[in-house]
Each structure stands twice: as C-alpha cells, then as structure tokens.
Amino acid sequence: MLILMKRLNCDHGFVNHIGIAQHTGVSREQIDQIDSYRTSPLFSDDDKLILRYAEELTLKAHVDDDLFRQVQNRIGTLKVLDLNAAVGFWNMMARNLNGLQINLEPERQQ
C-alpha cells in the first residue's frame, strides 16, 4: 500500500516497503510514479481503480457509491472486504509510525 504511505506522509513505511512491492511485481518505475498513477501509462486501468479506491478511503475515510460499485464489479465483494481490511490496517500502521515519530534511518532516505 505504497499509495497510502505516500498520501499520509509516512516516509518510513513507504521506503521500507519498496522491496516488498518490487518482490510482488511492482516496478521501480511504477514506484517512482506512484504520485501520478492516475495519468501514468505504467499502471493498468485495474491498477488505477484500486489505487484510487485506497487513496480515497485513506484521505476521505469513505468512497463514493460509484467507485465502490466499480471496484466491487471488478474484483468481487470478498476481495473488496480484503481491500478495505488492508487499507485500514496500513492506515493504522502509517498513523502509528507518524505519531511515534519513527523516521527513516539516514542511510535509507531516498
């Protein structure tokens, strides 16, 4: 969930999960363009939909009905539940890291 770490200004969470993202198939170029995923050709329409869902749930604490239906139709109800749980968990982690002022070690800063 690099997008929500980015949106919540959680540098520690973002940087420390780059390797995991790459291990799951996210390219370094995609990571570098996560801020502009909506217009980047490196992300598929499905990627953009899921990233938008995670971003809106993170920033607004809800998603609009149309976005919910689009995601539900694309990935199914059970996977929407999984997505919500993951977004909620990583929001909690980012907020804990930020609240405890856990910063990057100097050698890990981008």
N, C-alpha and C positions, 0 to 999 in steps of 0.2 A: 504493500500500500504506500508506495513512494509518493503518490499524488497528495495524500492527506498529510504525510510528514512534511511535505513541501508547503502545503497550504497553512499548516499550523506552526510553521517556522521552527520545526524540530530538526535542527541540523544533525544532532546525534543519531536520531532514529533514521533519518534519510541516508546519511553516509554509511552507517553500519548495516544497512540492508541492501546496499548496492550489489554486493556479492551474491546474496540470495536471489535477487531479481535476475541477475545475469545467469545464475545457475538454472533458473526456471525458463530461460529463453528470451529474456528482455535484453535487447542490445544496448551497448554503451551509448549509441546514437539516440536511441529512444529515451534512455535515462537523461541524457543531456537536453532533450527537447520536451521533457515532461511538462514544463510550464506552458508550452504552446501546443499541447497534444491536440487541441481542437482543430488546428489548421495544419498540423504536421502530416505529411504523406507517409510517415513511418508507422502510423497507427491505423489499424483497420477500423471500419465502421463499428464493429463489435467492441474493439478496444475503447474507442471514443465514447461509446454509450456507457460502458461500465465505469470508465474513469469519470465521466460526467456525473453518474449516479453517486459514486463515492465522494466526489468533490462537493456536490450539493448536500448530501446527507451530513458531511463534515461541517460545512460552512453555515447551513441553514437549519440543521437538526431535523430536516424532513425533505422529501422530494415531492414534486407536484404529481398529480394523478397521471398525466400523460407520460411522464418519464417512468413512473412506476410500471405502467402498463407496457411500455416499450421493452423495458428490461424483463419483466415477467414473461412476455411473449417470446423474447429471445432466449432466455435461459431457464425458464420454468420457476414455479413457485418455491420448490425446495431450495434451489440454488439462490433465489432472492433471499431466503432466510439465512443461508450461509453467508451471502454477501453482506447482509445487514449485521450479522454477528461479527464478521471480520472487521468491518468498518468501525463498529462500536468498540471492539477490543483495541484496535490500533489507535483510535481516538483517545481512549483511556491511557494507553501507553505513551503517546506523544504528550498528552497533558501532564502525566506524571513526570516524565523526563524534563519537560519545561518547568514545571512547578518546583522540582527539586534542583533546578539549575544544573542539570547534568550536561556539560558541554563537551565538545569534541576535544580529544587529546590533540595537542598541536601538530603531531605528525599525521593525523587523519583528516585535517581540514582540507577542503577542496581548493 
